[in-house]
Amino acid sequence: MTLTALLLPMVVVSAQAKPAAKSTTRKAATEKAPVGVPMRFRVGATGNEVRYRVRELLAASTLENDAVGATTALTGGLAIAASGKVDTTASKWSVDLTTLKSDRSMRDGYVQGRTLETAQFPTAVLVVTEIKGLPAVLPDSATLTLTLLGRFTVHGVTKPTAWDVSATVAGDHISGTATTHLKFAEYNMALPSVPVLASLADDIKIEYDFHLIREHE
């Protein structure tokens, strides 16, 4: 038997036993997620309006329509920590309900005097507690679909609410619409009942068209 024939099995075994080289393309296990920066936004001078929308049928009509009241009298802002969590102490909107107007002065008088009782409860307040779907690092330009959670106070009653939000980011500006639904009894409000009203849905849709501007230190 030749020397080559004796050594060949040893070479084969050595090659099989050699550990495979580690992949150089494997990402480090300690790679960190992106971290944002604290952000504060204030309500812009324009582009902000709050509306209520309730489906009604007037006694003199055969067609239902939406009763809509609106106001632009609101203040507040939003603060996001570097962790992406909402700073609840600086994330609050306040709406002056005494300025709500619809297309009928009689309706406005009833809503403010009997339903909202604005002489005793003149404001509605939303304290934001969480925003689901908000990226850790806010892009300079984007369209976002979010869920905003908060504590909503109206007519002296505070309840947790969830708002569907469609937002557009453009530099330091965020604009869009947030909507939620509530029922009269949830906030200790009686369902309106007057002779001119044939029926009224027990569903109040709240819409907020917003325009927020980022503040820089």
C-alpha positions in Angstrom: 0.0 0.0 0.0 1.4 3.4 -0.9 1.8 6.4 1.5 -0.8 8.3 -0.4 -3.4 5.5 0.2 -2.6 5.5 3.9 -2.9 9.3 4.4 -6.0 9.9 2.2 -8.6 8.7 4.9 -7.0 10.9 7.5 -7.3 14.0 5.2 -11.0 13.3 4.5 -11.8 12.9 8.2 -9.9 16.1 9.0 -11.8 18.0 6.4 -15.2 16.7 7.7 -14.3 17.6 11.3 -13.3 21.2 10.5 -15.9 23.6 11.9 -17.9 25.7 9.4 -16.9 29.4 9.2 -19.2 31.8 10.9 -21.3 33.9 8.6 -20.0 37.4 8.2 -23.4 38.7 7.2 -25.2 37.8 10.4 -26.5 41.0 12.2 -25.3 41.6 15.7 -27.7 40.4 18.3 -27.3 43.6 20.2 -28.6 45.8 17.4 -30.8 48.5 18.9 -34.2 49.8 17.8 -34.4 53.4 16.7 -34.9 55.9 19.4 -36.9 59.1 19.0 -36.6 62.5 20.5 -39.1 64.4 22.7 -41.6 66.3 20.7 -44.2 68.9 21.6 -47.0 70.1 19.3 -49.5 73.0 19.8 -52.9 73.6 18.2 -52.4 75.8 15.1 -54.2 79.1 14.6 -56.2 77.6 11.7 -57.3 74.2 10.6 -58.9 73.1 13.9 -62.6 72.4 14.2 -64.7 70.1 16.4 -68.1 68.9 15.4 -70.9 66.7 16.7 -73.0 64.8 14.2 -76.3 63.1 15.0 -78.8 61.5 12.7 -82.3 63.0 13.0 -85.7 63.1 11.4 -87.7 66.2 11.7 -91.5 65.9 12.1 -92.1 68.0 8.9 -89.8 65.9 6.8 -89.7 62.4 5.4 -86.0 62.2 5.0 -83.3 61.8 7.7 -80.4 64.1 7.8 -77.4 64.9 10.1 -77.7 67.5 12.7 -74.3 69.1 12.9 -72.8 71.6 15.3 -69.3 72.9 15.1 -66.8 75.2 16.8 -63.2 76.3 16.3 -62.8 77.5 19.9 -60.3 75.0 21.3 -56.9 75.0 22.8 -54.3 72.5 23.8 -51.4 70.4 22.5 -49.6 67.1 22.4 -46.3 65.9 23.9 -44.4 62.7 23.0 -41.5 61.5 25.1 -38.3 60.1 23.5 -39.6 56.6 24.4 -42.6 57.2 22.1 -45.0 57.3 25.0 -47.5 60.2 25.5 -46.8 62.8 28.2 -50.3 62.9 29.6 -49.5 66.0 31.7 -49.0 68.1 28.5 -51.4 66.3 26.1 -54.8 67.8 26.5 -57.4 69.6 24.4 -60.1 71.8 25.8 -63.2 72.8 23.7 -65.5 75.7 24.5 -68.9 74.1 24.1 -70.7 77.5 24.5 -69.6 78.4 21.0 -71.1 75.3 19.2 -73.3 76.4 16.3 -75.5 74.5 13.8 -77.8 75.7 11.1 -80.7 76.1 13.5 -80.6 78.6 16.4 -83.5 76.7 18.1 -81.4 73.5 18.1 -78.4 75.3 19.5 -80.4 76.7 22.4 -81.8 73.3 23.3 -78.4 71.5 23.0 -76.6 74.1 25.2 -79.5 74.6 27.7 -80.9 71.1 28.0 -78.5 68.6 26.6 -75.0 69.8 27.4 -76.1 72.3 30.1 -73.1 74.6 29.2 -74.0 77.1 31.9 -72.7 74.4 34.4 -70.4 72.4 32.1 -69.0 74.9 29.5 -66.0 72.8 28.3 -65.2 69.3 27.0 -61.7 68.0 27.7 -59.7 65.2 26.1 -56.6 64.0 27.9 -54.5 61.8 25.6 -53.0 58.7 27.2 -51.7 56.6 24.3 -51.3 56.7 20.5 -51.1 53.3 18.9 -49.3 53.1 15.5 -47.1 56.1 16.0 -43.5 55.4 14.8 -40.6 55.8 17.2 -39.0 58.3 14.9 -41.5 60.6 13.2 -40.7 60.9 9.5 -40.6 64.3 7.7 -43.4 63.2 5.4 -45.9 60.4 5.9 -49.6 59.4 6.0 -50.4 57.6 9.2 -53.4 55.6 10.5 -53.5 55.7 14.3 -55.6 54.9 17.3 -55.7 57.5 20.0 -56.7 56.6 23.5 -57.7 59.1 26.1 -60.0 60.3 28.9 -62.9 62.3 27.5 -64.8 64.6 29.9 -68.1 66.2 28.9 -71.2 67.1 30.9 -69.2 66.4 34.1 -68.6 62.8 33.2 -65.2 61.3 32.3 -64.9 58.1 30.2 -62.1 56.3 28.4 -62.5 56.8 24.6 -60.8 55.5 21.5 -60.4 57.7 18.4 -59.7 56.6 14.8 -57.1 59.0 13.5 -56.0 59.7 9.9 -52.9 62.0 9.9 -50.6 63.5 7.4 -47.1 64.6 8.5 -45.4 67.4 6.5 -42.3 68.7 8.2 -43.3 70.4 11.5 -47.0 70.1 10.7 -49.4 67.3 11.4 -53.0 67.5 10.1 -55.9 65.2 9.8 -59.1 64.0 11.3 -59.9 62.1 14.5 -63.4 60.5 15.2 -65.1 58.7 18.0 -68.7 57.7 18.9 -70.6 58.1 22.2 -74.2 57.7 23.5 -76.2 60.3 25.4 -76.7 58.2 28.5 -73.0 57.4 28.8 -72.5 61.1 29.8 -75.7 61.5 31.7 -77.3 63.4 28.9 -81.0 62.9 28.1 -81.9 62.0 24.6 -83.6 65.2 23.2 -87.3 65.0 22.7 -89.2 67.9 21.2 -92.4 68.2 19.0 -90.4 69.2 15.9 -88.3 66.1 16.2 -89.8 62.8 14.9 -86.7 60.7 15.8 -83.1 61.0 16.8 -80.4 58.3 16.8 -78.7 57.5 20.1 -75.3 57.9 18.5 -73.2 61.1 18.7 -70.3 61.1 16.3 -67.5 63.5 17.3 -65.2 64.7 14.6 -62.0 66.7 15.1 -60.2 68.2 12.2 -56.8 69.1 13.6 -53.7 71.0 12.6 -50.8 70.7 15.0 -47.5 72.5 14.8 -44.3 71.2 16.3 -42.5 73.5 18.8 -38.8 73.7 18.9 -36.7 74.9 21.9 
